[in-house]
Amino acid sequence: AISSAALSRMPELSVQDLTNIPWAFASMQVRDKPLMNALSAGVRSNIAAFGQPTSAAMALWTLWRSSHSALAAELFDIWSSMDVFQEAEPFGLLLMDNDWWKDTGWELDILDRLHRVLPVRSVYLSMSKLGHFATMPSQACHPSLRKVANLVDAVAAAVSAGTGGDAAAAVLTECEHFAQFKGQWLKVAGREKGDLLQRAWSARPLVASEWALEFGAFVGYTAVRLGRKLQNGRDGRSGCGIVSLEVSPVHVCVARHLIDMAELSDVNEVKVGQAKDVLPRVCEEAGVRCCGFGFMDHRGTIFHQDFSLVEGHSLFAVEPHFVTDNTLNPGAPVFLWQRVACADSGGWITTPFALTEFLSFHEDWTALTAQRGRLR
């Protein structure tokens, strides 16, 4: 009914209407071919009007989510050449789509466009590893990324000074030192939270062919912590790895940079995109029942949605452990309500632990969710 009403009044709809309505359908995973065809035709006939930062980004994701990936790529090519995009997420969407295609040339093209808009050395190095050197110098840095660039430089200097045979430990130590003395903006799951994370891991180590999923890589600190734990305790277990999901392609490059410096590229991987878009590919690559351990530290208001997505894709292995950070501050009220107050009979047990926030004095909760006795 909504689609029919929108189609009947198409000439009256604004650009915002023509992006918001299909976006809502795509978000609910409702396929409406006439509506999407109308959006496609509207965009093609008025590329300049739709080529505004907000509407263009929404249109790209809507088209991609609705199986119009070729048109999304075509419009991205046009709009990025017009310097429409000043944020990282549209570039991440196309990089995520290319992870299925495995087109190295197109990946380099997207990264080069990203580097021209948001230059930082970690993006430059991502291209150089594939044999491409950008026209902008490696030290070029966008003002909004200066803090992250300073962190990467500090970690690189610490690693080059000597690691004592444990590069991952050097990376973790320098991140914590940087957060304490140089960049108090950097909030990571260290100290008490790091101890809880490692205890949860030790109580449920991965077995052969299982993966650990991290939601929200940020700069790669927790990915390095988990990767180091896995590498030190593999004992011949094959096929295990840490897969981190991150929506910002800039932070994906930064996290990969830190992982490389930690010498953990054989066990860590960082994928760009939202969980709702990337988890189907995780299922394709690793198979069902692959997730023995998980960690969420991205956006508390959607913890419950992403947890349900892992369940819905049958990714949880036998008796998994799942750690969720910052469930009190900023908070994940719906997740805690569903997992604690309204716990079902699926064998899930959720325990919130009151801890002190990293390098702070205020209380926060880190929750451990474990399943006993059965598969869901």
MIPAPA-38469 format. One record per residue (C-alpha): x negated, y negated, z; residue in one letter. Coordinates in Angstrom, 1 decimal, m for minus. Layout:
SITE,X,Y,Z,a
...
***
This chain:
SITE,0.0,0.0,0.0,a
SITE,m2.8,m2.4,0.9,i
SITE,m4.6,m1.5,m2.3,s
SITE,m1.5,m1.9,m4.5,s
SITE,m0.8,m5.3,m2.9,a
SITE,m4.3,m6.5,m3.5,a
SITE,m4.3,m5.3,m7.1,l
SITE,m1.0,m7.1,m7.8,s
SITE,m2.4,m10.4,m6.5,r
SITE,m5.9,m10.0,m7.8,m
SITE,m5.9,m13.5,m9.6,p
SITE,m5.1,m15.2,m6.3,e
SITE,m7.9,m13.5,m4.3,l
SITE,m11.1,m15.3,m3.4,s
SITE,m14.6,m13.9,m3.7,v
SITE,m14.5,m13.2,0.1,q
SITE,m11.2,m11.3,m0.3,d
SITE,m12.6,m9.3,m3.2,l
SITE,m15.5,m8.1,m1.1,t
SITE,m13.8,m7.8,2.3,n
SITE,m10.9,m5.6,1.2,i
SITE,m13.0,m3.0,m0.7,p
SITE,m15.6,m3.1,2.1,w
SITE,m12.9,m2.1,4.6,a
SITE,m11.9,0.8,2.4,f
SITE,m15.5,1.9,2.0,a
SITE,m16.1,1.6,5.8,s
SITE,m13.1,4.0,6.4,m
SITE,m14.4,6.3,3.6,q
SITE,m11.2,5.9,1.7,v
SITE,m11.7,6.3,m2.0,r
SITE,m9.5,4.1,m4.1,d
SITE,m10.6,4.2,m7.7,k
SITE,m8.4,1.4,m9.1,p
SITE,m9.5,m1.0,m6.3,l
SITE,m13.1,m0.2,m6.8,m
SITE,m12.8,m0.6,m10.6,n
SITE,m11.2,m4.0,m10.0,a
SITE,m14.1,m5.0,m7.7,l
SITE,m16.6,m3.8,m10.3,s
SITE,m14.9,m5.7,m13.1,a
SITE,m14.6,m8.9,m10.9,g
SITE,m18.3,m8.8,m10.0,v
SITE,m19.4,m8.2,m13.6,r
SITE,m17.3,m11.1,m14.9,s
SITE,m18.5,m13.6,m12.3,n
SITE,m22.0,m12.5,m11.1,i
SITE,m22.9,m16.0,m10.0,a
SITE,m19.9,m16.5,m7.8,a
SITE,m20.4,m13.1,m6.1,f
SITE,m24.2,m13.8,m5.9,g
SITE,m24.1,m15.4,m2.5,q
SITE,m26.2,m13.9,0.4,p
SITE,m23.3,m12.6,2.4,t
SITE,m20.9,m11.6,m0.3,s
SITE,m23.7,m10.1,m2.5,a
SITE,m24.9,m7.9,0.4,a
SITE,m21.4,m6.7,1.2,m
SITE,m20.7,m6.0,m2.5,a
SITE,m23.9,m3.9,m2.8,l
SITE,m23.1,m1.7,0.1,w
SITE,m19.4,m1.3,m0.8,t
SITE,m20.3,m0.3,m4.4,l
SITE,m23.0,2.1,m3.1,w
SITE,m20.7,3.7,m0.5,r
SITE,m18.0,4.1,m3.1,s
SITE,m20.3,6.1,m5.5,s
SITE,m21.1,3.1,m7.8,h
SITE,m24.8,3.3,m7.1,s
SITE,m25.8,2.5,m10.7,a
SITE,m23.9,m0.8,m10.6,l
SITE,m25.3,m1.6,m7.2,a
SITE,m28.8,m1.2,m8.5,a
SITE,m28.0,m3.3,m11.6,e
SITE,m26.6,m6.1,m9.5,l
SITE,m29.5,m5.9,m7.0,f
SITE,m31.9,m6.3,m9.9,d
SITE,m30.1,m9.4,m11.1,i
SITE,m29.5,m11.0,m7.7,w
SITE,m32.9,m10.3,m6.3,s
SITE,m34.4,m11.9,m9.4,s
SITE,m32.3,m15.0,m8.6,m
SITE,m33.7,m15.0,m5.0,d
SITE,m30.2,m14.5,m3.6,v
SITE,m31.4,m12.2,m0.8,f
SITE,m33.3,m13.8,2.1,q
SITE,m32.6,m10.9,4.6,e
SITE,m34.1,m7.5,4.5,a
SITE,m31.0,m5.2,4.6,e
SITE,m30.1,m5.3,0.8,p
SITE,m33.7,m4.2,0.0,f
SITE,m33.3,m1.4,2.5,g
SITE,m30.1,m0.2,0.9,l
SITE,m31.8,0.2,m2.4,l
SITE,m34.8,1.9,m0.8,l
SITE,m32.4,4.3,0.9,m
SITE,m30.7,5.1,m2.3,d
SITE,m34.1,5.7,m4.0,n
SITE,m35.0,8.2,m1.3,d
SITE,m32.6,10.6,m3.2,w
SITE,m34.0,9.7,m6.6,w
SITE,m37.7,9.8,m5.6,k
SITE,m38.5,7.2,m8.2,d
SITE,m41.9,5.8,m7.1,t
SITE,m41.9,3.0,m9.7,g
SITE,m38.5,1.7,m8.6,w
SITE,m39.6,2.0,m4.9,e
SITE,m42.7,m0.1,m5.6,l
SITE,m40.5,m2.7,m7.5,d
SITE,m38.2,m3.0,m4.5,i
SITE,m41.0,m3.2,m2.0,l
SITE,m42.7,m5.9,m4.2,d
SITE,m39.5,m7.9,m4.2,r
SITE,m39.2,m7.5,m0.4,l
SITE,m42.8,m8.6,0.1,h
SITE,m42.2,m11.8,m2.0,r
SITE,m39.2,m12.7,0.3,v
SITE,m40.5,m11.4,3.6,l
SITE,m44.2,m11.0,3.4,p
SITE,m46.0,m9.1,6.1,v
SITE,m49.1,m6.9,5.9,r
SITE,m47.3,m3.7,6.8,s
SITE,m45.1,m4.1,3.6,v
SITE,m48.2,m4.8,1.6,y
SITE,m49.9,m1.7,2.9,l
SITE,m46.8,0.4,2.1,s
SITE,m47.3,m0.6,m1.6,m
SITE,m51.1,m0.2,m1.6,s
SITE,m50.7,3.4,m0.4,k
SITE,m48.8,4.1,m3.6,l
SITE,m51.5,2.5,m5.7,g
SITE,m49.9,m0.9,m6.2,h
SITE,m51.3,m4.2,m5.0,f
SITE,m48.9,m7.1,m4.7,a
SITE,m49.6,m10.5,m6.2,t
SITE,m49.2,m12.2,m2.8,m
SITE,m52.2,m11.7,m0.5,p
SITE,m52.1,m9.1,2.2,s
SITE,m52.4,m11.7,5.0,q
SITE,m49.4,m13.7,3.8,a
SITE,m46.7,m13.6,6.6,c
SITE,m43.2,m15.0,6.8,h
SITE,m42.8,m17.3,9.8,p
SITE,m40.0,m15.1,11.3,s
SITE,m42.4,m12.1,11.2,l
SITE,m45.4,m13.7,12.8,r
SITE,m44.7,m12.1,16.2,k
SITE,m44.5,m8.6,14.7,v
SITE,m47.6,m9.3,12.6,a
SITE,m49.5,m10.3,15.7,n
SITE,m48.6,m7.0,17.3,l
SITE,m49.7,m5.0,14.3,v
SITE,m53.0,m6.9,14.3,d
SITE,m53.5,m6.3,18.0,a
SITE,m52.9,m2.6,17.6,v
SITE,m55.2,m2.3,14.6,a
SITE,m58.0,m4.1,16.5,a
SITE,m57.6,m1.7,19.5,a
SITE,m57.6,1.4,17.3,v
SITE,m60.7,0.2,15.3,s
SITE,m62.5,m0.4,18.6,a
SITE,m62.3,3.3,19.4,g
SITE,m59.6,5.7,20.5,t
SITE,m61.6,8.3,22.4,g
SITE,m60.1,11.0,20.2,g
SITE,m56.5,10.0,21.0,d
SITE,m55.3,7.4,18.5,a
SITE,m51.7,7.8,19.5,a
SITE,m52.5,7.0,23.2,a
SITE,m54.5,3.9,22.0,a
SITE,m51.5,2.7,20.0,v
SITE,m49.1,3.1,23.0,l
SITE,m51.5,1.5,25.4,t
SITE,m52.0,m1.5,23.2,e
SITE,m48.2,m1.9,22.6,c
SITE,m47.6,m2.0,26.3,e
SITE,m50.6,m4.4,26.9,h
SITE,m49.3,m6.7,24.2,f
SITE,m45.8,m6.7,25.6,a
SITE,m47.1,m7.5,29.1,q
SITE,m49.6,m10.2,28.2,f
SITE,m49.0,m11.5,24.7,k
SITE,m45.5,m10.8,23.5,g
SITE,m42.9,m10.7,26.2,q
SITE,m40.2,m10.4,23.4,w
SITE,m41.4,m6.8,22.8,l
SITE,m39.0,m4.5,24.7,k
SITE,m39.9,m0.8,24.4,v
SITE,m39.0,2.4,26.3,a
SITE,m42.1,2.4,28.5,g
SITE,m43.0,3.1,32.1,r
SITE,m40.0,4.5,34.0,e
SITE,m38.0,4.9,30.8,k
SITE,m40.9,6.5,29.0,g
SITE,m41.3,9.0,31.9,d
SITE,m37.7,10.0,31.7,l
SITE,m37.9,10.4,28.0,l
SITE,m40.9,12.7,28.3,q
SITE,m39.3,14.7,31.0,r
SITE,m36.2,15.2,28.9,a
SITE,m38.4,16.3,26.0,w
SITE,m40.4,18.7,28.2,s
SITE,m37.1,20.3,29.5,a
SITE,m36.0,20.9,26.0,r
SITE,m39.0,21.2,23.5,p
SITE,m38.3,21.7,19.9,l
SITE,m38.5,25.2,18.4,v
SITE,m39.4,26.2,14.9,a
SITE,m37.8,24.1,12.1,s
SITE,m36.0,21.8,14.6,e
SITE,m36.2,18.0,14.3,w
SITE,m35.9,15.2,16.8,a
SITE,m33.8,12.2,15.7,l
SITE,m34.5,8.7,16.8,e
SITE,m31.9,6.0,16.1,f
SITE,m33.6,2.6,15.8,g
SITE,m37.4,2.7,15.2,a
SITE,m38.1,m1.0,15.7,f
SITE,m41.9,m1.2,15.6,v
SITE,m42.5,2.6,16.1,g
SITE,m43.5,2.7,19.8,y
SITE,m41.1,5.6,20.8,t
SITE,m41.7,7.4,17.5,a
SITE,m45.4,7.4,18.3,v
SITE,m44.7,8.6,21.9,r
SITE,m42.5,11.5,20.7,l
SITE,m44.9,12.3,17.9,g
SITE,m47.8,12.5,20.2,r
SITE,m45.8,14.8,22.5,k
SITE,m44.9,17.1,19.6,l
SITE,m48.4,17.2,18.2,q
SITE,m50.0,18.0,21.5,n
SITE,m47.5,20.9,22.2,g
SITE,m46.9,22.4,18.8,r
SITE,m48.6,25.7,19.6,d
SITE,m48.0,27.0,16.1,g
SITE,m44.4,26.0,15.8,r
SITE,m43.8,25.2,12.1,s
SITE,m41.3,22.8,10.5,g
SITE,m40.8,20.6,13.5,c
SITE,m40.9,16.8,13.2,g
SITE,m39.7,13.4,14.4,i
SITE,m37.3,11.5,12.1,v
SITE,m36.6,7.9,13.0,s
SITE,m33.8,5.9,11.4,l
SITE,m34.1,2.1,11.0,e
SITE,m31.9,m0.3,9.1,v
SITE,m34.5,m2.9,8.4,s
SITE,m37.0,m2.0,5.7,p
SITE,m39.6,m4.4,7.2,v
SITE,m39.5,m2.6,10.5,h
SITE,m39.6,0.7,8.6,v
SITE,m43.0,m0.4,7.1,c
SITE,m44.2,m1.6,10.5,v
SITE,m43.3,1.6,12.2,a
SITE,m45.0,3.7,9.5,r
SITE,m48.0,1.5,9.8,h
SITE,m48.3,2.2,13.6,l
SITE,m47.6,5.9,13.0,i
SITE,m50.5,5.9,10.4,d
SITE,m52.8,4.2,12.9,m
SITE,m51.7,6.8,15.5,a
SITE,m52.7,9.6,13.1,e
SITE,m49.2,11.1,13.4,l
SITE,m48.0,11.0,9.7,s
SITE,m47.9,14.8,9.7,d
SITE,m45.2,15.0,12.3,v
SITE,m43.4,11.6,12.0,n
SITE,m41.2,10.2,9.3,e
SITE,m39.2,6.9,9.2,v
SITE,m36.1,6.7,7.0,k
SITE,m34.5,3.4,6.1,v
SITE,m30.7,2.9,6.4,g
SITE,m27.7,3.1,8.7,q
SITE,m27.1,6.4,10.4,a
SITE,m23.7,6.8,8.7,k
SITE,m25.5,6.6,5.3,d
SITE,m28.7,8.5,6.1,v
SITE,m27.5,11.4,8.2,l
SITE,m26.0,13.3,5.2,p
SITE,m29.5,13.3,3.7,r
SITE,m31.0,14.6,7.0,v
SITE,m28.5,17.4,6.8,c
SITE,m29.5,18.1,3.2,e
SITE,m33.2,18.2,4.0,e
SITE,m33.2,19.9,7.4,a
SITE,m30.0,21.9,7.3,g
SITE,m27.4,22.2,10.0,v
SITE,m28.3,22.9,13.7,r
SITE,m31.6,21.1,13.2,c
SITE,m31.4,18.4,15.9,c
SITE,m32.8,19.7,19.2,g
SITE,m33.6,16.3,20.7,f
SITE,m32.3,12.8,20.1,g
SITE,m32.9,9.2,21.2,f
SITE,m30.8,6.2,20.7,m
SITE,m32.0,2.6,21.3,d
SITE,m30.5,0.7,18.4,h
SITE,m27.0,m0.8,19.1,r
SITE,m25.1,0.3,22.1,g
SITE,m21.7,m0.6,20.7,t
SITE,m22.0,2.1,18.1,i
SITE,m23.7,4.9,20.1,f
SITE,m20.5,6.8,20.3,h
SITE,m19.9,6.5,16.6,q
SITE,m23.4,7.7,15.7,d
SITE,m23.3,10.5,18.3,f
SITE,m20.0,11.7,16.7,s
SITE,m21.6,11.6,13.3,l
SITE,m24.3,13.9,14.4,v
SITE,m21.6,16.3,15.7,e
SITE,m19.6,15.9,12.6,g
SITE,m22.5,16.9,10.4,h
SITE,m23.2,19.9,12.6,s
SITE,m26.7,18.7,13.2,l
SITE,m27.0,19.6,16.9,f
SITE,m29.0,22.7,17.6,a
SITE,m28.5,25.0,20.6,v
SITE,m28.4,23.2,23.9,e
SITE,m29.8,19.9,22.7,p
SITE,m31.0,17.0,24.8,h
SITE,m29.9,13.5,23.8,f
SITE,m31.3,10.3,25.5,v
SITE,m29.5,6.9,25.2,t
SITE,m31.3,3.8,26.4,d
SITE,m29.8,0.4,27.5,n
SITE,m26.4,1.8,28.3,t
SITE,m25.9,m0.8,31.0,l
SITE,m27.6,m3.8,29.5,n
SITE,m26.7,m4.7,26.8,p
SITE,m24.5,m1.7,27.3,g
SITE,m22.8,1.2,25.7,a
SITE,m19.4,1.3,27.5,p
SITE,m17.5,3.4,25.0,v
SITE,m20.2,6.0,24.7,f
SITE,m20.4,6.4,28.5,l
SITE,m16.7,6.5,28.9,w
SITE,m16.4,9.2,26.3,q
SITE,m19.3,11.2,27.6,r
SITE,m18.7,10.8,31.4,v
SITE,m15.2,9.7,32.3,a
SITE,m13.5,11.6,29.4,c
SITE,m15.9,14.6,29.0,a
SITE,m14.4,17.4,27.1,d
SITE,m14.9,21.1,27.5,s
SITE,m17.7,21.4,24.9,g
SITE,m20.3,21.9,27.5,g
SITE,m21.7,18.4,27.4,w
SITE,m23.1,16.9,30.7,i
SITE,m24.1,13.2,30.7,t
SITE,m26.1,11.8,33.6,t
SITE,m26.9,8.0,33.7,p
SITE,m30.2,7.2,35.5,f
SITE,m30.6,3.8,37.1,a
SITE,m34.0,2.5,36.1,l
SITE,m35.9,m0.7,36.0,t
SITE,m36.1,m2.4,32.6,e
SITE,m39.5,m2.3,31.0,f
SITE,m41.6,m5.2,32.3,l
SITE,m38.6,m6.7,34.1,s
SITE,m36.9,m6.5,37.5,f
SITE,m33.3,m5.9,36.6,h
SITE,m31.5,m2.6,36.6,e
SITE,m30.6,m0.7,33.4,d
SITE,m29.3,2.8,32.8,w
SITE,m30.8,5.4,30.6,t
SITE,m28.4,8.3,30.0,a
SITE,m29.3,12.0,29.4,l
SITE,m26.7,14.0,27.6,t
SITE,m27.3,17.8,27.5,a
SITE,m25.1,20.6,26.2,q
SITE,m25.1,24.0,27.8,r
SITE,m24.0,27.4,26.7,g
SITE,m22.4,26.9,23.3,r
SITE,m22.5,25.3,19.9,l
SITE,m20.0,22.7,18.9,r
***
